[in-house]
Amino acid sequence: MAEVEARTVLWYMTFIGFIVNYMLRINLNITIVDMIVAPAANLTNATLASNASHLTTVPGVESILNDSALSERYSWERQFLDWANIEYDRNGFHWNEREQSNLLGSFFWVHWVLQLPGGILARKYGTKLIFGLSNGIGVFCCFLIPIFSYWSYGALLWLRVFQGFVTGLAWPSMHVMTAKWIPPNERSKFVSAYLGSSVGVALFYPIFGYIIAWTSWEWVYYICGVFGMLWFIAWQFLVFDSPAQHPRIAQSEQRYIEKSLGASVQNSTPGPTPWKQIACSRPVWMNVVAQWGGIWGLFTLMTHGPTYFRLIHHWNIRATGLLSGMPHMMRMIFAYVYSMFSDYLLRTDRLSRTNVRKLATAVCCGVKGVLVLALAYFGYNATAAIVLVTVATMFHGAVSSGPLASMVDLSPNYAGIVLGVSGMIGGMPGFISPFIVGILTQGNQTIDAWKNVFMLTAAMLIGSGVLYVLFSESTLQPWNSGSNSLPDPGLKELHSFAEKLPLKGELEADVKEKEEVEAASKIKSQN
């Protein structure tokens, strides 16, 4: 029976880890649709009148419009509050559009704060600990969300702030492990594991929709908690910070990894962090720009997609979950296929590493921006809306072969810190976008309001894509201290360079042999 490579196990554990990470981000996006009072109460009279006949014909909506539907659903929190004679909103929470947008954006208010520390802590303590605890603590918060929701709006808001804060460590810490485990020309494919985030959205949106329809929104958080804890246990037993620390890795695989990485990561303890060079690096800032635009587009569609489809196109909770999740499954599939295409271009030297990353970014930002612009003008049509959202989100999958992989290309030794800088600034749209959407749609859930939302999103995407293509590069930077300069082309030159480098084990053996010879010569001379 063929032995499973340690890199393969790492890919799957990373993939599921990012599923968990995004599960934490998006569960409120779908549950909030059912947590608030009946949608009819939040619609303007004109909107209600124009859509009354349609609302009653959509499966599931009629039952949700019934005020008693929520109070009849069972949950442990409701049972406890009834037993304790504590008053709570039985028919749903009375949160207006701005309060809802604040809740949806609160996860990202301080999420960016730990982006940079995440990379630094992972270099010091290891990705296994930092990534594991980041997701683990966030998962534990899921068990608290239902009771905090009934307690008060403010309690729920600040719990989401804390959950977003602690999970901010995850993304930059993973790049540290990627730099230690993955050969340069396998990075596009491995970084596609980060797009487990898309699978998390694609799987859990429809699953959450059906859970809510069958039971109650509280059960979404119970299931998130249990699933996340199972992953956390597996992560602790199956993942290790480097090939040298892995007790079960095959010697041939370890030899291949160390030889491939020897050209760019020769020292396990690089020199002091070159903060000034990183801060003044044009390639780093171009990655920040690309991440800003990409995250603005991704989070706008992901965070507000369920609300848009529910209130504008009047889909029920099950349809909303399914159709909001489908684009993200396409994103993951496209990311995996495109990453193999990118690695092929690098392996065969068809394009330079810089041009491969530029092409991917043109797809994930520029092409997606054009599709979102089309959504602004054709979103009134339900079929056109779901097709455009799906295809636009799918093309964003190229990000794993673009900015995400480029950060490791620039500096394997400081990849976690570079991603931390990028995430710290580029992640801000996570809370800025919901705030602006809340302002644009406050008491104005109309096609025209959402047209403005999509036009702004398209401008961010197209602008960031153009800047990246014009000014970026993805070559090994001089400030990647402790490394030899690497030629930009693909695997052929990398292998010829790496073959000249001894393995760590071989180097230690040579040193030991030399010491033994010197000791023998010394004894012989004394005799």
N, C-alpha and C positions, 0 to 999 in steps of 0.2 A: 504493500500500500504506500502510495507516494506521501512524503512528509509535507505538511502544510508549512509554507514559508512564514517566518515571523513577521515579515512585512505585510503579508496577506492578512494575518490576524490583526495586526495593527490597523490596517485599512478599515476592516469591518468594525472594530471597536471605536475607531475615530468617527466613522460613518454614523454609527448608532449614537455616539456621544453628541454629535451635532443634531441628530434627530431630537434627542432629549433637550438640548439647549434651545432649539426653536420651539419645541413643544411648550416650554415655559413662557416664551414670548407671546405666542399666538392664542393660548387657551382663552384668555379674556376677550380677544377679538370676536370670538364666536359666541361665548357664553353671555356677553353683554347684550346681545340681541334678545335673549330670553330673560335676562335679569331685570331689565327696565319694565315699566308698566306697559300695557298693551300698546303696540305701535300706533293704533288709531288715535290714542290720546296725545301722541307727539306730532301728528300730522296737522297741517293747517286745514282749516275748514274747506278751502278751495281744493286742496289736494285730496282730502277725504271724499269730497263730493264727486270729484272726477274719477276716482278709483274705487268707489264703494262697490259697484257691481263686480269689478274685477277681483277685488280682495276676497269676496265671498266665494269665488269660483276656484281660487288657488287651493290645492289640497293642503290641509294643515293650518291654514291661516285662520279659518273660522274658529277652530278650537282655541287658538292662541289669543284671538280677540276677546274671548270669554274671560272676564275678570276672575272668575272662580277657578280657572284652569290651574293657575300657579299655586293657589292655596291648597289644592287637593293633592299636590305632589308630595311624596314623602322624602324627608332627608333627616339625618341625625341632628343637624343643627336646629331644624324646626321643632323636632321632638324635644330637644333639650330646652329651647326657649319657651315652649309651651309648658313644660314641666316646671320651669323656674318662674313662670308667670311674667316673662319679660316681653314687652311690646316690640314688635318689629313689623316691617312692611310685608304684609301677606300677599298682596297682589302685584308685587314688583316694586322696584326702586324708582323714585321720582327724580331722575337725573336728566338735566337738559343736555343739549348737544355739546355745549362747552364743557360741562362736567364729564360727559362721556369721553370727549377728546382728551381731557386732562388725564383721565384714567388710562386711556390707551397709550398716551405718550409718557406717562409717569415712569414706566419701565426704563426709559432711555434718558431720564433727566440727569442722572449721575452715572449711567452705564459707562460713559466715556472716561470717567475719572480713573478707573482701574485698568484701562487699556495699556497704558505705558508701564505701570507697576506689574501688570501681568507678565510682560516679557522679561522684566528684570527678575521677578521672583522665580519664574520658570528656569532661568539660567542658574539661579542660586540653589533652588530646592528641587528642581525637576518638574517636567510637565505632568508626570503621573500624579503627583500630589496636588499641584495647583489646578490643573484642569478637572481632576476628580472632585476636589472639594468645592470648586466653583459650581459645578453642576449639582453636586450632592446637596449643598446648602439651599440652592435654588429649588430643588425638588422638594425638600422638607417644607419650604414655604407654601407649597401647593396645598398641603393638608390644613393650613391655617386660613386660606383665602375665604372659604365659605363662612366661617364664624365671624371673621373680620368684616365681611360684607354686611352681615346682619347687625354687627356691633355699631359701625358708623362708616360713613363715606370717607372721612378723614383717615380712619384706621386702615381701610383697604388701600387708599391712595398711597400711604407711606409704607405699607407692606410691599406693594408693587415697586416702589422706589428702592427699597432695600433689596428685593429680589433682583432687580435690574443691576443694582450696584455690584453685588457679589458675583453675578454671572459675567460681568465685564472682564474678569480675569481669563475667561476661557479661550477666546480666539487668539490673542497674541501668544499665550503660553503654548498653543499647539504648534506654532511655527518653529519654536525651539526644538521640539521633538522631530519635526519634519527635516530640519537641517542636519540632525544627527543620524537619521535613519535612511533617508531617501536619496539615491544617486541623482545628480542634476537632471539627467534626461528622462527621469521617471516622475519628476515633480508635478507636471501637469496632470498626469493620471492620478497620483496620490492625492493632490490637493482637491480633486473632484470629490474625495470623501467629505470635505468640508460642506459640500452641497447636500449632505445628509440633512442639512437644514431644510432644503426644499422638500425632501421626502417627508420630513416631520410635518411640514405644513400640508402637503398633499394627502398624507394618510390621516392626520388627526382632524383636519377640518371636517371631512365627511363623517368620520367616526364620532366626533364630538356632536355633530348635528343629529345623528341617530341616537346617541346616548341621551341628549336633551329631549328628543321627541319621545323616547321610551320611558325615561325616568325623570330626572331633574338636572339642572345645570350643575348642582353641587357634585354629582358623581363624576363629572369631567375632571375635577381636581383630585378626587380619590384615585382615579385610574392613572392620572399623570404621576402622582406620588409613588404608587406601587411600581409602575413601569420604570421610573427613574431610579428607584432604589435597587432594582434588579440589575440595571446597567452598572450602577456604582460598584456593586459587589464584584461583578465580572471584570470590570476595569482594574480593580485592585489586584486580582489574581493573574490576569493575562497580559498586562502591559508593563513594559520596562522602559526606562529613560534612554537607554542606548544599547546597541548590539552587544557591547562588552558586558553589560549587566544582565543580559537575558540568559537564564540558566538552561534553556532548551533550544537555542538557536543552533542550526547546523553550521559547522565550521566553514563550509564552502560559501554559505550565504554571508556570514560575518566577514570572510575574506573579500568577497565581492563588494560589499558595502564600504568597508574601510579603504579598499583600493580606489573605488570611485570617488569617495569623499576626500581622499588624501590630497587632491589637488586644490581643494577650496577650504577644507576644515582640517588643518594639520594639527592644530594645538587644541587640547581640551580646555585649556585655560588661556583664552585670548587676553590681550592687554586691556587697559582701562577703556571704558566705553567712550568712543569719539563723539561726544555730544555735539560739539561745534560743527564737525564735518557732516554729521547727520542732519543737523538743523539747516545747514547751508547747501545741502545736496539737492540739485534740480531733479534728478530721477526720483528721489524720495517724495518730493512735493508733487510731482506729476502723479505718483501713485495715490497720494492723498486726494488730489483733485478727482481722479477717476473713481475712487471709493466714495467720495462725497456725492457725485452724481448718481452712481450706481445704487447706493444705499437709499438716496432720496426716492428714486424710482421704485426700488424693490419694496421699501417699507410703506410707501404711499398706497401701492396696490395691495400689499399684504395686510396692512393694518385696517384699511378702510374698505377693502373689497367686500367683506360681508355686509357692512352697512349700506354700501352703494347698491349692491344687488337686492338687498331686502327692501330698502325704502324707495329706490328709483324704479326697479323692475319687479318689485313685489313678489319675490320668490320666498317660499316657506323655508323653515329652518333647515330641513334636510337638503333641499335643493341648493340653498345658500352654502351649506358646508361642502357639498360635493363640487359645485362649480367654482368655489373659491379655492379649493384644494387642488383641482386638476391642473391648473397652470404650473404649479410647483413640482408636480411629478414630471411634467414635460421638461421643466428646467433641469432636473437631475439627470434625466436620460440624455438630454442634449449636452450637458456638461461632460458626461462620461464619454460620449462619442467624440465630441470636439476635442477633449483632452488627448485621446488617442491620435487624432489627426495632428494636433500640435506636436506631440512627441515624435510622430513620424517625420514631420518637417524638420525637427531638430536632429533626429537620428541620421537622416539622410543628407543633412546640410542643404536642404532646398531653400531655406530662409535662415537668416541670422536670428539669434535669440531675441534681439531687440525687435525685429520685424514680426516675429511670431507673436510676441506680447502685444505689439501695436495692433495687429490684425484682430486678435481676440478682443481687445478693448474697443475697437471700432464696432465690433458686433454687439458686445454686451452693453455698450452705452449709446453709440450712434444709431444703430439699427433699431434698438429698443425705443429710443427717443422718437424716431419717425412713427413707429407704431402707436405710441402713446398719444402723439399729436393727432393721428387719425382717429383714435378713441375719443378725443375731445370733440370731433366734428360728427362722428357717427355713433356715439354712445347712446343716442336715443333709441337705437334699434337693439333689442335684447340679444339677438343672434350675433350681430356685428360686435357688440360689447364683449361677449364671452370669448369670441374668436380672437379679437385683438388683445384682450388681456392675457389669454393663454399663450399666444405666439410671442407677445412682448416679453412676458415673464420667462418663456422658454429660452429666448436668445440671451437673457442675462446669465444663463449657465456658462457662457464663455468666460466669465470672470475668473474661473478656476485656472484657466490657461493665460489669463491676462494679468491684472494687477496683483492678485493673490500669489501667483507663482513668481512674478517679477520681484517681489520683496525678498524672496529667498535668493534669487539670482544676484541681487545687488550686494548682499552681505549674508552669507550663511551663518557667520558667527554672531551677527546681531539681528537676525531675521525677526526674532520675537520683539525686539525693541522697535524695529522699523514698523512692524505691523501694529505695535502699540501706539506709536506716533500717528500712524494712519487711522487707526480705529478711534483714537482720542478726538481727532478733528473730524475725520470722515464719518464718524458715527453720530455726530450731532443732528443730522437730519432725522434721526430716529425720534427725537422729541420736538424738533422745530416743525417738521411736516404736519404732525397731528395738531399742533397748536394753530397753524395757518389754516388747515382744513376746517378746524372747529370754528374759526372766525368766518370763513367763506360760506359755511353751511349753517351757521347759527340761525334757526328759525327759517331756513331757506333751502330745504331739501328738494332742489329742482335740477333739471338737466343743465340749465345755464350756470348754476353755481358749480356743479361738478365739471363743466367744461373749463372753467377757470382753473380748477384744481389740476386737471390733466395738462393744460397748456403750460402751467408753471413747471410741472414735472418733466414735460418734454424738453423745455428749455434747459433745465439742469442736466439732463442726460446728454443731449446733443452737444452742449457747450463743453462739458467735461471730456467727452469723447474726442472732440476736435483738438482740445489743448493737449491731451495725452499723445495723440498721433503726431502732432507737430513737434513736441518738445521732450518726449521721454526717451529713455534708453534702459537696457536691461543687462548691462555688462557688470562683471565683478568690480566693485569700487575699491580704490586704493586704501580707503580707511577701514577695510575689512582686515584689521591688524592680525598679524600672525599667519597670513595666507600668501601664497605665491600668486602672481598675476595669471589669470586664466585666459586663454584665447576664447573669443566669443563663439565660434562655430561649435558644432555638435559633438557627439559622443566619440568620434574618431580621434580628435585631438585630445579630448579628455582622457581617453584610455591610454594613448601613447604617453601622456604626461604622468598618469597614475601608475603605469607599469614601472616607472623609474623610482617610485616611492616604495620603501619597505613597509610591510605591515607592522603594526605596533608590536605584535608578538614576535615577529622576526627581528625587529630592531632590538627588543629586550634580550632575545637569545644571542644576538651578535655581541651586545654589550657584556653579557654574562660570560660568553666564550672568551672575549678579549681579557676580561678580568682574571679568568682561570689561567690563561696563558701567561699573563704578567705575574701572577702569584707563583706559578711553577718555575718561571725564569728566575724569580727572586730567591726561591728556595734553592734552586740549582746553583746560583751564584754564591749563596751563603755556604753551601757545602764545598 
